[in-house]
Structure formats: structure tokens, C-alpha cells
Amino acid sequence: MLPALVGDTIAVTFFAIGGLWALLLGVAAVVVNAGNGSGQWFSAAPVALPPWRCSASDSSVTSRVPGAAPPQEAPLPAQS
């Protein structure tokens, strides 16, 4: 079994490639076939965005070091 970060990275990569691929196939259908069949590709491209976004947010959560303190803001300078 792969670590969570590796699995999330693979998912983000493949959903991004799938979305871009569908978008490019839609553009190719417009150029080559005068737009015939392009609607299916243009409607398939946004379908890849929600899983891509979920996978990206999962990988940002799993990339944090377990047990590490959350980041703290810089202290304010002393007022005189």
C-alpha cells in the first residue's frame, strides 16, 4: 500500500491530465470537425475538476508532519 501523500499526488496528477486531455480533445473537435462532437469533451473537462480539487486538498493535509505544532505568526514588536 502506498503512503497517503504518494496516493494523493498520483490522483492529483491523473485528474489534472484527464481534465486537460478532455479540454484539448474538445479544441481539436472544434478545429478539425467544425465543432461536431466538441460538446462532450468540453463538458467532460469540468467533471475532472472537483476530484482534482479534493485530491489536492487531501495531499496538502497529509503533507503536514504528524505531531508538529501549527505555524505561529511572528510576534508583534514591542511598543514604546
PDB file with SEQRES, HELIX, SHEET and CRYST1 records, atoms N, CA, C and O in Angstrom:
SEQRES   1 A   80  MET LEU PRO ALA LEU VAL GLY ASP THR ILE ALA VAL THR          
SEQRES   2 A   80  PHE PHE ALA ILE GLY GLY LEU TRP ALA LEU LEU LEU GLY          
SEQRES   3 A   80  VAL ALA ALA VAL VAL VAL ASN ALA GLY ASN GLY SER GLY          
SEQRES   4 A   80  GLN TRP PHE SER ALA ALA PRO VAL ALA LEU PRO PRO TRP          
SEQRES   5 A   80  ARG CYS SER ALA SER ASP SER SER VAL THR SER ARG VAL          
SEQRES   6 A   80  PRO GLY ALA ALA PRO PRO GLN GLU ALA PRO LEU PRO ALA          
SEQRES   7 A   80  GLN SER                                                      
HELIX    1 AA1 ALA A    4  ASN A   33  1                                  30    
HELIX    2 AA2 SER A   38  ALA A   44  1                                   7    
HELIX    3 AA3 PRO A   46  ALA A   48  5                                   3    
HELIX    4 AA4 LEU A   49  THR A   62  1                                  14    
CRYST1    1.000    1.000    1.000  90.00  90.00  90.00 P 1           1          
ATOM      1  N   MET A   1       0.847  -1.178   0.000  1.00  0.00           N  
ATOM      2  CA  MET A   1       0.000   0.000   0.000  1.00  0.00           C  
ATOM      3  C   MET A   1       0.896   1.246   0.000  1.00  0.00           C  
ATOM      4  O   MET A   1       1.904   1.304   0.704  1.00  0.00           O  
ATOM      5  N   LEU A   2       0.516   2.208  -0.782  1.00  0.00           N  
ATOM      6  CA  LEU A   2       1.301   3.442  -0.883  1.00  0.00           C  
ATOM      7  C   LEU A   2       0.982   4.382   0.274  1.00  0.00           C  
ATOM      8  O   LEU A   2      -0.131   4.351   0.800  1.00  0.00           O  
ATOM      9  N   PRO A   3       1.926   5.206   0.673  1.00  0.00           N  
ATOM     10  CA  PRO A   3       1.618   6.238   1.669  1.00  0.00           C  
ATOM     11  C   PRO A   3       0.567   7.204   1.125  1.00  0.00           C  
ATOM     12  O   PRO A   3       0.406   7.347  -0.087  1.00  0.00           O  
ATOM     13  N   ALA A   4      -0.136   7.857   2.030  1.00  0.00           N  
ATOM     14  CA  ALA A   4      -1.240   8.744   1.637  1.00  0.00           C  
ATOM     15  C   ALA A   4      -0.763   9.877   0.730  1.00  0.00           C  
ATOM     16  O   ALA A   4      -1.453  10.234  -0.225  1.00  0.00           O  
ATOM     17  N   LEU A   5       0.387  10.434   1.011  1.00  0.00           N  
ATOM     18  CA  LEU A   5       0.895  11.545   0.205  1.00  0.00           C  
ATOM     19  C   LEU A   5       1.177  11.102  -1.228  1.00  0.00           C  
ATOM     20  O   LEU A   5       0.904  11.847  -2.169  1.00  0.00           O  
ATOM     21  N   VAL A   6       1.717   9.906  -1.401  1.00  0.00           N  
ATOM     22  CA  VAL A   6       2.014   9.403  -2.737  1.00  0.00           C  
ATOM     23  C   VAL A   6       0.720   9.149  -3.502  1.00  0.00           C  
ATOM     24  O   VAL A   6       0.602   9.515  -4.672  1.00  0.00           O  
ATOM     25  N   GLY A   7      -0.250   8.522  -2.840  1.00  0.00           N  
ATOM     26  CA  GLY A   7      -1.539   8.260  -3.482  1.00  0.00           C  
ATOM     27  C   GLY A   7      -2.251   9.542  -3.880  1.00  0.00           C  
ATOM     28  O   GLY A   7      -2.825   9.619  -4.967  1.00  0.00           O  
ATOM     29  N   ASP A   8      -2.222  10.554  -3.009  1.00  0.00           N  
ATOM     30  CA  ASP A   8      -2.856  11.835  -3.330  1.00  0.00           C  
ATOM     31  C   ASP A   8      -2.139  12.534  -4.478  1.00  0.00           C  
ATOM     32  O   ASP A   8      -2.784  13.153  -5.324  1.00  0.00           O  
ATOM     33  N   THR A   9      -0.824  12.443  -4.516  1.00  0.00           N  
ATOM     34  CA  THR A   9      -0.059  13.058  -5.605  1.00  0.00           C  
ATOM     35  C   THR A   9      -0.384  12.399  -6.935  1.00  0.00           C  
ATOM     36  O   THR A   9      -0.542  13.079  -7.948  1.00  0.00           O  
ATOM     37  N   ILE A  10      -0.483  11.088  -6.931  1.00  0.00           N  
ATOM     38  CA  ILE A  10      -0.850  10.371  -8.156  1.00  0.00           C  
ATOM     39  C   ILE A  10      -2.255  10.763  -8.596  1.00  0.00           C  
ATOM     40  O   ILE A  10      -2.489  10.977  -9.785  1.00  0.00           O  
ATOM     41  N   ALA A  11      -3.187  10.859  -7.661  1.00  0.00           N  
ATOM     42  CA  ALA A  11      -4.564  11.236  -8.004  1.00  0.00           C  
ATOM     43  C   ALA A  11      -4.622  12.642  -8.585  1.00  0.00           C  
ATOM     44  O   ALA A  11      -5.296  12.865  -9.591  1.00  0.00           O  
ATOM     45  N   VAL A  12      -3.930  13.590  -7.971  1.00  0.00           N  
ATOM     46  CA  VAL A  12      -3.911  14.965  -8.479  1.00  0.00           C  
ATOM     47  C   VAL A  12      -3.349  15.001  -9.895  1.00  0.00           C  
ATOM     48  O   VAL A  12      -3.885  15.684 -10.768  1.00  0.00           O  
ATOM     49  N   THR A  13      -2.275  14.266 -10.112  1.00  0.00           N  
ATOM     50  CA  THR A  13      -1.642  14.255 -11.430  1.00  0.00           C  
ATOM     51  C   THR A  13      -2.576  13.693 -12.488  1.00  0.00           C  
ATOM     52  O   THR A  13      -2.726  14.283 -13.558  1.00  0.00           O  
ATOM     53  N   PHE A  14      -3.203  12.562 -12.204  1.00  0.00           N  
ATOM     54  CA  PHE A  14      -4.049  11.935 -13.210  1.00  0.00           C  
ATOM     55  C   PHE A  14      -5.344  12.697 -13.455  1.00  0.00           C  
ATOM     56  O   PHE A  14      -5.806  12.746 -14.595  1.00  0.00           O  
ATOM     57  N   PHE A  15      -5.951  13.297 -12.424  1.00  0.00           N  
ATOM     58  CA  PHE A  15      -7.151  14.105 -12.652  1.00  0.00           C  
ATOM     59  C   PHE A  15      -6.813  15.357 -13.451  1.00  0.00           C  
ATOM     60  O   PHE A  15      -7.599  15.774 -14.302  1.00  0.00           O  
ATOM     61  N   ALA A  16      -5.653  15.966 -13.192  1.00  0.00           N  
ATOM     62  CA  ALA A  16      -5.245  17.144 -13.965  1.00  0.00           C  
ATOM     63  C   ALA A  16      -4.979  16.769 -15.417  1.00  0.00           C  
ATOM     64  O   ALA A  16      -5.395  17.483 -16.329  1.00  0.00           O  
ATOM     65  N   ILE A  17      -4.291  15.654 -15.637  1.00  0.00           N  
ATOM     66  CA  ILE A  17      -4.029  15.207 -17.006  1.00  0.00           C  
ATOM     67  C   ILE A  17      -5.334  14.885 -17.715  1.00  0.00           C  
ATOM     68  O   ILE A  17      -5.501  15.232 -18.884  1.00  0.00           O  
ATOM     69  N   GLY A  18      -6.259  14.226 -17.029  1.00  0.00           N  
ATOM     70  CA  GLY A  18      -7.544  13.887 -17.637  1.00  0.00           C  
ATOM     71  C   GLY A  18      -8.348  15.114 -18.018  1.00  0.00           C  
ATOM     72  O   GLY A  18      -8.944  15.154 -19.094  1.00  0.00           O  
ATOM     73  N   GLY A  19      -8.374  16.112 -17.155  1.00  0.00           N  
ATOM     74  CA  GLY A  19      -9.099  17.343 -17.463  1.00  0.00           C  
ATOM     75  C   GLY A  19      -8.491  18.092 -18.632  1.00  0.00           C  
ATOM     76  O   GLY A  19      -9.209  18.569 -19.511  1.00  0.00           O  
ATOM     77  N   LEU A  20      -7.176  18.198 -18.647  1.00  0.00           N  
ATOM     78  CA  LEU A  20      -6.505  18.878 -19.762  1.00  0.00           C  
ATOM     79  C   LEU A  20      -6.670  18.104 -21.066  1.00  0.00           C  
ATOM     80  O   LEU A  20      -6.845  18.698 -22.130  1.00  0.00           O  
ATOM     81  N   TRP A  21      -6.614  16.785 -20.981  1.00  0.00           N  
ATOM     82  CA  TRP A  21      -6.778  15.947 -22.163  1.00  0.00           C  
ATOM     83  C   TRP A  21      -8.169  16.149 -22.764  1.00  0.00           C  
ATOM     84  O   TRP A  21      -8.308  16.306 -23.977  1.00  0.00           O  
ATOM     85  N   ALA A  22      -9.206  16.146 -21.906  1.00  0.00           N  
ATOM     86  CA  ALA A  22     -10.568  16.344 -22.400  1.00  0.00           C  
ATOM     87  C   ALA A  22     -10.725  17.738 -23.016  1.00  0.00           C  
ATOM     88  O   ALA A  22     -11.384  17.892 -24.044  1.00  0.00           O  
ATOM     89  N   LEU A  23     -10.130  18.733 -22.398  1.00  0.00           N  
ATOM     90  CA  LEU A  23     -10.203  20.083 -22.940  1.00  0.00           C  
ATOM     91  C   LEU A  23      -9.518  20.167 -24.303  1.00  0.00           C  
ATOM     92  O   LEU A  23     -10.049  20.784 -25.226  1.00  0.00           O  
ATOM     93  N   LEU A  24      -8.363  19.559 -24.431  1.00  0.00           N  
ATOM     94  CA  LEU A  24      -7.649  19.575 -25.707  1.00  0.00           C  
ATOM     95  C   LEU A  24      -8.390  18.778 -26.788  1.00  0.00           C  
ATOM     96  O   LEU A  24      -8.358  19.156 -27.959  1.00  0.00           O  
ATOM     97  N   LEU A  25      -9.049  17.692 -26.413  1.00  0.00           N  
ATOM     98  CA  LEU A  25      -9.846  16.956 -27.390  1.00  0.00           C  
ATOM     99  C   LEU A  25     -11.038  17.782 -27.859  1.00  0.00           C  
ATOM    100  O   LEU A  25     -11.443  17.682 -29.017  1.00  0.00           O  
ATOM    101  N   GLY A  26     -11.600  18.593 -26.974  1.00  0.00           N  
ATOM    102  CA  GLY A  26     -12.675  19.496 -27.375  1.00  0.00           C  
ATOM    103  C   GLY A  26     -12.192  20.548 -28.352  1.00  0.00           C  
ATOM    104  O   GLY A  26     -12.873  20.850 -29.332  1.00  0.00           O  
ATOM    105  N   VAL A  27     -11.025  21.105 -28.093  1.00  0.00           N  
ATOM    106  CA  VAL A  27     -10.452  22.088 -29.015  1.00  0.00           C  
ATOM    107  C   VAL A  27     -10.155  21.431 -30.365  1.00  0.00           C  
ATOM    108  O   VAL A  27     -10.394  22.030 -31.414  1.00  0.00           O  
ATOM    109  N   ALA A  28      -9.641  20.215 -30.338  1.00  0.00           N  
ATOM    110  CA  ALA A  28      -9.359  19.505 -31.582  1.00  0.00           C  
ATOM    111  C   ALA A  28     -10.641  19.238 -32.366  1.00  0.00           C  
ATOM    112  O   ALA A  28     -10.640  19.319 -33.595  1.00  0.00           O  
ATOM    113  N   ALA A  29     -11.731  18.922 -31.674  1.00  0.00           N  
ATOM    114  CA  ALA A  29     -13.005  18.686 -32.362  1.00  0.00           C  
ATOM    115  C   ALA A  29     -13.527  19.964 -32.996  1.00  0.00           C  
ATOM    116  O   ALA A  29     -14.127  19.919 -34.070  1.00  0.00           O  
ATOM    117  N   VAL A  30     -13.309  21.099 -32.352  1.00  0.00           N  
ATOM    118  CA  VAL A  30     -13.741  22.372 -32.937  1.00  0.00           C  
ATOM    119  C   VAL A  30     -12.924  22.673 -34.185  1.00  0.00           C  
ATOM    120  O   VAL A  30     -13.475  23.098 -35.201  1.00  0.00           O  
ATOM    121  N   VAL A  31     -11.609  22.456 -34.116  1.00  0.00           N  
ATOM    122  CA  VAL A  31     -10.734  22.793 -35.237  1.00  0.00           C  
ATOM    123  C   VAL A  31     -10.925  21.827 -36.405  1.00  0.00           C  
ATOM    124  O   VAL A  31     -11.041  22.256 -37.554  1.00  0.00           O  
ATOM    125  N   VAL A  32     -10.958  20.547 -36.120  1.00  0.00           N  
ATOM    126  CA  VAL A  32     -10.969  19.542 -37.181  1.00  0.00           C  
ATOM    127  C   VAL A  32     -12.373  19.271 -37.716  1.00  0.00           C  
ATOM    128  O   VAL A  32     -12.563  19.164 -38.928  1.00  0.00           O  
ATOM    129  N   ASN A  33     -13.348  19.159 -36.829  1.00  0.00           N  
ATOM    130  CA  ASN A  33     -14.693  18.743 -37.230  1.00  0.00           C  
ATOM    131  C   ASN A  33     -15.704  19.885 -37.215  1.00  0.00           C  
ATOM    132  O   ASN A  33     -16.906  19.625 -37.174  1.00  0.00           O  
ATOM    133  N   ALA A  34     -15.274  21.096 -37.246  1.00  0.00           N  
ATOM    134  CA  ALA A  34     -16.158  22.269 -37.231  1.00  0.00           C  
ATOM    135  C   ALA A  34     -17.085  22.255 -36.019  1.00  0.00           C  
ATOM    136  O   ALA A  34     -18.226  22.709 -36.104  1.00  0.00           O  
ATOM    137  N   GLY A  35     -16.605  21.740 -34.902  1.00  0.00           N  
ATOM    138  CA  GLY A  35     -17.375  21.765 -33.668  1.00  0.00           C  
ATOM    139  C   GLY A  35     -18.225  20.546 -33.422  1.00  0.00           C  
ATOM    140  O   GLY A  35     -18.795  20.424 -32.338  1.00  0.00           O  
ATOM    141  N   ASN A  36     -18.342  19.640 -34.367  1.00  0.00           N  
ATOM    142  CA  ASN A  36     -19.151  18.438 -34.169  1.00  0.00           C  
ATOM    143  C   ASN A  36     -18.483  17.520 -33.148  1.00  0.00           C  
ATOM    144  O   ASN A  36     -17.351  17.080 -33.347  1.00  0.00           O  
ATOM    145  N   GLY A  37     -19.184  17.237 -32.065  1.00  0.00           N  
ATOM    146  CA  GLY A  37     -18.656  16.360 -31.024  1.00  0.00           C  
ATOM    147  C   GLY A  37     -17.820  17.063 -29.982  1.00  0.00           C  
ATOM    148  O   GLY A  37     -17.292  16.417 -29.077  1.00  0.00           O  
ATOM    149  N   SER A  38     -17.688  18.370 -30.088  1.00  0.00           N  
ATOM    150  CA  SER A  38     -16.847  19.067 -29.116  1.00  0.00           C  
ATOM    151  C   SER A  38     -17.544  19.244 -27.768  1.00  0.00           C  
ATOM    152  O   SER A  38     -16.882  19.366 -26.737  1.00  0.00           O  
ATOM    153  N   GLY A  39     -18.858  19.257 -27.773  1.00  0.00           N  
ATOM    154  CA  GLY A  39     -19.592  19.479 -26.518  1.00  0.00           C  
ATOM    155  C   GLY A  39     -19.336  18.422 -25.479  1.00  0.00           C  
ATOM    156  O   GLY A  39     -19.251  18.726 -24.289  1.00  0.00           O  
ATOM    157  N   GLN A  40     -19.212  17.181 -25.907  1.00  0.00           N  
ATOM    158  CA  GLN A  40     -18.968  16.117 -24.935  1.00  0.00           C  
ATOM    159  C   GLN A  40     -17.611  16.286 -24.266  1.00  0.00           C  
ATOM    160  O   GLN A  40     -17.464  15.989 -23.080  1.00  0.00           O  
ATOM    161  N   TRP A  41     -16.617  16.760 -25.014  1.00  0.00           N  
ATOM    162  CA  TRP A  41     -15.299  16.930 -24.423  1.00  0.00           C  
ATOM    163  C   TRP A  41     -15.251  18.165 -23.529  1.00  0.00           C  
ATOM    164  O   TRP A  41     -14.624  18.147 -22.470  1.00  0.00           O  
ATOM    165  N   PHE A  42     -15.920  19.244 -23.963  1.00  0.00           N  
ATOM    166  CA  PHE A  42     -15.934  20.449 -23.135  1.00  0.00           C  
ATOM    167  C   PHE A  42     -16.744  20.241 -21.857  1.00  0.00           C  
ATOM    168  O   PHE A  42     -16.464  20.883 -20.845  1.00  0.00           O  
ATOM    169  N   SER A  43     -17.735  19.365 -21.885  1.00  0.00           N  
ATOM    170  CA  SER A  43     -18.485  19.091 -20.659  1.00  0.00           C  
ATOM    171  C   SER A  43     -17.766  18.070 -19.785  1.00  0.00           C  
ATOM    172  O   SER A  43     -18.028  18.004 -18.584  1.00  0.00           O  
ATOM    173  N   ALA A  44     -16.870  17.275 -20.356  1.00  0.00           N  
ATOM    174  CA  ALA A  44     -16.126  16.298 -19.563  1.00  0.00           C  
ATOM    175  C   ALA A  44     -14.968  16.943 -18.817  1.00  0.00           C  
ATOM    176  O   ALA A  44     -14.568  16.452 -17.762  1.00  0.00           O  
ATOM    177  N   ALA A  45     -14.428  18.023 -19.339  1.00  0.00           N  
ATOM    178  CA  ALA A  45     -13.275  18.664 -18.693  1.00  0.00           C  
ATOM    179  C   ALA A  45     -13.613  19.186 -17.291  1.00  0.00           C  
ATOM    180  O   ALA A  45     -12.835  18.941 -16.369  1.00  0.00           O  
ATOM    181  N   PRO A  46     -14.739  19.897 -17.079  1.00  0.00           N  
ATOM    182  CA  PRO A  46     -15.037  20.359 -15.713  1.00  0.00           C  
ATOM    183  C   PRO A  46     -15.386  19.238 -14.741  1.00  0.00           C  
ATOM    184  O   PRO A  46     -15.317  19.427 -13.526  1.00  0.00           O  
ATOM    185  N   VAL A  47     -15.761  18.073 -15.265  1.00  0.00           N  
ATOM    186  CA  VAL A  47     -16.074  16.954 -14.383  1.00  0.00           C  
ATOM    187  C   VAL A  47     -14.820  16.492 -13.643  1.00  0.00           C  
ATOM    188  O   VAL A  47     -14.917  15.961 -12.537  1.00  0.00           O  
ATOM    189  N   ALA A  48     -13.660  16.686 -14.235  1.00  0.00           N  
ATOM    190  CA  ALA A  48     -12.406  16.283 -13.590  1.00  0.00           C  
ATOM    191  C   ALA A  48     -11.950  17.280 -12.532  1.00  0.00           C  
ATOM    192  O   ALA A  48     -11.059  16.961 -11.745  1.00  0.00           O  
ATOM    193  N   LEU A  49     -12.530  18.471 -12.489  1.00  0.00           N  
ATOM    194  CA  LEU A  49     -12.070  19.484 -11.537  1.00  0.00           C  
ATOM    195  C   LEU A  49     -12.408  19.175 -10.072  1.00  0.00           C  
ATOM    196  O   LEU A  49     -11.515  19.280  -9.232  1.00  0.00           O  
ATOM    197  N   PRO A  50     -13.653  18.797  -9.717  1.00  0.00           N  
ATOM    198  CA  PRO A  50     -13.916  18.531  -8.290  1.00  0.00           C  
ATOM    199  C   PRO A  50     -13.055  17.418  -7.692  1.00  0.00           C  
ATOM    200  O   PRO A  50     -12.524  17.601  -6.597  1.00  0.00           O  
ATOM    201  N   PRO A  51     -12.891  16.255  -8.371  1.00  0.00           N  
ATOM    202  CA  PRO A  51     -11.990  15.258  -7.775  1.00  0.00           C  
ATOM    203  C   PRO A  51     -10.548  15.738  -7.703  1.00  0.00           C  
ATOM    204  O   PRO A  51      -9.819  15.395  -6.773  1.00  0.00           O  
ATOM    205  N   TRP A  52     -10.136  16.543  -8.699  1.00  0.00           N  
ATOM    206  CA  TRP A  52      -8.782  17.084  -8.688  1.00  0.00           C  
ATOM    207  C   TRP A  52      -8.601  17.985  -7.471  1.00  0.00           C  
ATOM    208  O   TRP A  52      -7.585  17.907  -6.781  1.00  0.00           O  
ATOM    209  N   ARG A  53      -9.582  18.838  -7.213  1.00  0.00           N  
ATOM    210  CA  ARG A  53      -9.500  19.762  -6.075  1.00  0.00           C  
ATOM    211  C   ARG A  53      -9.517  19.004  -4.753  1.00  0.00           C  
ATOM    212  O   ARG A  53      -8.770  19.339  -3.834  1.00  0.00           O  
ATOM    213  N   CYS A  54     -10.369  17.982  -4.655  1.00  0.00           N  
ATOM    214  CA  CYS A  54     -10.415  17.194  -3.417  1.00  0.00           C  
ATOM    215  C   CYS A  54      -9.103  16.463  -3.184  1.00  0.00           C  
ATOM    216  O   CYS A  54      -8.619  16.396  -2.054  1.00  0.00           O  
ATOM    217  N   SER A  55      -8.534  15.922  -4.235  1.00  0.00           N  
ATOM    218  CA  SER A  55      -7.255  15.221  -4.094  1.00  0.00           C  
ATOM    219  C   SER A  55      -6.145  16.193  -3.714  1.00  0.00           C  
ATOM    220  O   SER A  55      -5.262  15.860  -2.924  1.00  0.00           O  
ATOM    221  N   ALA A  56      -6.196  17.392  -4.279  1.00  0.00           N  
ATOM    222  CA  ALA A  56      -5.173  18.394  -3.953  1.00  0.00           C  
ATOM    223  C   ALA A  56      -5.284  18.822  -2.497  1.00  0.00           C  
ATOM    224  O   ALA A  56      -4.265  18.992  -1.828  1.00  0.00           O  
ATOM    225  N   SER A  57      -6.503  18.999  -1.994  1.00  0.00           N  
ATOM    226  CA  SER A  57      -6.649  19.408  -0.593  1.00  0.00           C  
ATOM    227  C   SER A  57      -6.291  18.260   0.337  1.00  0.00           C  
ATOM    228  O   SER A  57      -5.769  18.497   1.426  1.00  0.00           O  
ATOM    229  N   ASP A  58      -6.557  17.019  -0.065  1.00  0.00           N  
ATOM    230  CA  ASP A  58      -6.147  15.879   0.759  1.00  0.00           C  
ATOM    231  C   ASP A  58      -4.644  15.794   0.860  1.00  0.00           C  
ATOM    232  O   ASP A  58      -4.106  15.499   1.927  1.00  0.00           O  
ATOM    233  N   SER A  59      -3.951  16.050  -0.250  1.00  0.00           N  
ATOM    234  CA  SER A  59      -2.493  15.952  -0.210  1.00  0.00           C  
ATOM    235  C   SER A  59      -1.887  17.068   0.624  1.00  0.00           C  
ATOM    236  O   SER A  59      -0.838  16.873   1.237  1.00  0.00           O  
ATOM    237  N   SER A  60      -2.523  18.234   0.661  1.00  0.00           N  
ATOM    238  CA  SER A  60      -1.991  19.307   1.494  1.00  0.00           C  
ATOM    239  C   SER A  60      -2.190  18.998   2.971  1.00  0.00           C  
ATOM    240  O   SER A  60      -1.395  19.427   3.808  1.00  0.00           O  
ATOM    241  N   VAL A  61      -3.248  18.254   3.298  1.00  0.00           N  
ATOM    242  CA  VAL A  61      -3.480  17.872   4.690  1.00  0.00           C  
ATOM    243  C   VAL A  61      -2.511  16.779   5.111  1.00  0.00           C  
ATOM    244  O   VAL A  61      -1.976  16.815   6.219  1.00  0.00           O  
ATOM    245  N   THR A  62      -2.283  15.805   4.230  1.00  0.00           N  
ATOM    246  CA  THR A  62      -1.413  14.687   4.599  1.00  0.00           C  
ATOM    247  C   THR A  62       0.065  15.043   4.531  1.00  0.00           C  
ATOM    248  O   THR A  62       0.899  14.292   5.037  1.00  0.00           O  
ATOM    249  N   SER A  63       0.406  16.170   3.918  1.00  0.00           N  
ATOM    250  CA  SER A  63       1.818  16.534   3.830  1.00  0.00           C  
ATOM    251  C   SER A  63       2.331  17.183   5.113  1.00  0.00           C  
ATOM    252  O   SER A  63       3.536  17.387   5.263  1.00  0.00           O  
ATOM    253  N   ARG A  64       1.448  17.501   6.016  1.00  0.00           N  
ATOM    254  CA  ARG A  64       1.884  18.083   7.291  1.00  0.00           C  
ATOM    255  C   ARG A  64       2.542  17.006   8.149  1.00  0.00           C  
ATOM    256  O   ARG A  64       2.169  15.834   8.086  1.00  0.00           O  
ATOM    257  N   VAL A  65       3.504  17.406   8.936  1.00  0.00           N  
ATOM    258  CA  VAL A  65       4.221  16.473   9.794  1.00  0.00           C  
ATOM    259  C   VAL A  65       3.346  16.145  10.998  1.00  0.00           C  
ATOM    260  O   VAL A  65       2.878  17.054  11.684  1.00  0.00           O  
ATOM    261  N   PRO A  66       3.116  14.845  11.268  1.00  0.00           N  
ATOM    262  CA  PRO A  66       2.287  14.494  12.421  1.00  0.00           C  
ATOM    263  C   PRO A  66       2.955  14.934  13.725  1.00  0.00           C  
ATOM    264  O   PRO A  66       4.157  14.747  13.915  1.00  0.00           O  
ATOM    265  N   GLY A  67       2.179  15.504  14.590  1.00  0.00           N  
ATOM    266  CA  GLY A  67       2.671  15.927  15.890  1.00  0.00           C  
ATOM    267  C   GLY A  67       3.373  17.270  15.883  1.00  0.00           C  
ATOM    268  O   GLY A  67       3.779  17.751  16.940  1.00  0.00           O  
ATOM    269  N   ALA A  68       3.528  17.885  14.731  1.00  0.00           N  
ATOM    270  CA  ALA A  68       4.194  19.185  14.669  1.00  0.00           C  
ATOM    271  C   ALA A  68       3.223  20.279  15.101  1.00  0.00           C  
ATOM    272  O   ALA A  68       2.018  20.192  14.867  1.00  0.00           O  
ATOM    273  N   ALA A  69       3.762  21.281  15.719  1.00  0.00           N  
ATOM    274  CA  ALA A  69       2.935  22.402  16.154  1.00  0.00           C  
ATOM    275  C   ALA A  69       2.485  23.200  14.931  1.00  0.00           C  
ATOM    276  O   ALA A  69       3.232  23.316  13.959  1.00  0.00           O  
ATOM    277  N   PRO A  70       1.276  23.747  14.973  1.00  0.00           N  
ATOM    278  CA  PRO A  70       0.837  24.558  13.836  1.00  0.00           C  
ATOM    279  C   PRO A  70       1.705  25.804  13.700  1.00  0.00           C  
ATOM    280  O   PRO A  70       2.278  26.269  14.686  1.00  0.00           O  
ATOM    281  N   PRO A  71       1.808  26.348  12.488  1.00  0.00           N  
ATOM    282  CA  PRO A  71       2.649  27.532  12.303  1.00  0.00           C  
ATOM    283  C   PRO A  71       2.139  28.704  13.128  1.00  0.00           C  
ATOM    284  O   PRO A  71       0.933  28.923  13.244  1.00  0.00           O  
ATOM    285  N   GLN A  72       3.063  29.444  13.692  1.00  0.00           N  
ATOM    286  CA  GLN A  72       2.697  30.599  14.508  1.00  0.00           C  
ATOM    287  C   GLN A  72       3.071  31.865  13.769  1.00  0.00           C  
ATOM    288  O   GLN A  72       4.024  31.911  12.992  1.00  0.00           O  
ATOM    289  N   GLU A  73       2.282  32.893  14.042  1.00  0.00           N  
ATOM    290  CA  GLU A  73       2.574  34.183  13.426  1.00  0.00           C  
ATOM    291  C   GLU A  73       3.746  34.835  14.148  1.00  0.00           C  
ATOM    292  O   GLU A  73       4.030  34.529  15.306  1.00  0.00           O  
ATOM    293  N   ALA A  74       4.407  35.720  13.456  1.00  0.00           N  
ATOM    294  CA  ALA A  74       5.542  36.440  14.051  1.00  0.00           C  
ATOM    295  C   ALA A  74       5.024  37.311  15.186  1.00  0.00           C  
ATOM    296  O   ALA A  74       3.954  37.907  15.067  1.00  0.00           O  
ATOM    297  N   PRO A  75       5.764  37.392  16.278  1.00  0.00           N  
ATOM    298  CA  PRO A  75       5.317  38.230  17.391  1.00  0.00           C  
ATOM    299  C   PRO A  75       5.353  39.708  17.002  1.00  0.00           C  
ATOM    300  O   PRO A  75       6.179  40.139  16.198  1.00  0.00           O  
ATOM    301  N   LEU A  76       4.451  40.454  17.584  1.00  0.00           N  
ATOM    302  CA  LEU A  76       4.408  41.889  17.330  1.00  0.00           C  
ATOM    303  C   LEU A  76       5.596  42.587  17.991  1.00  0.00           C  
ATOM    304  O   LEU A  76       6.014  42.179  19.075  1.00  0.00           O  
ATOM    305  N   PRO A  77       6.143  43.617  17.372  1.00  0.00           N  
ATOM    306  CA  PRO A  77       7.263  44.330  18.015  1.00  0.00           C  
ATOM    307  C   PRO A  77       6.772  45.066  19.266  1.00  0.00           C  
ATOM    308  O   PRO A  77       5.607  45.450  19.372  1.00  0.00           O  
ATOM    309  N   ALA A  78       7.671  45.241  20.176  1.00  0.00           N  
ATOM    310  CA  ALA A  78       7.335  45.903  21.438  1.00  0.00           C  
ATOM    311  C   ALA A  78       6.992  47.366  21.181  1.00  0.00           C  
ATOM    312  O   ALA A  78       7.655  48.048  20.400  1.00  0.00           O  
ATOM    313  N   GLN A  79       5.969  47.821  21.837  1.00  0.00           N  
ATOM    314  CA  GLN A  79       5.551  49.226  21.732  1.00  0.00           C  
ATOM    315  C   GLN A  79       6.282  50.031  22.785  1.00  0.00           C  
ATOM    316  O   GLN A  79       6.392  49.583  23.926  1.00  0.00           O  
ATOM    317  N   SER A  80       6.785  51.204  22.438  1.00  0.00           N  
ATOM    318  CA  SER A  80       7.465  52.029  23.442  1.00  0.00           C  
ATOM    319  C   SER A  80       6.722  53.318  23.652  1.00  0.00           C  
ATOM    320  O   SER A  80       7.140  54.146  24.461  1.00  0.00           O  
TER     321      SER A  80                                                      
END                                                                             
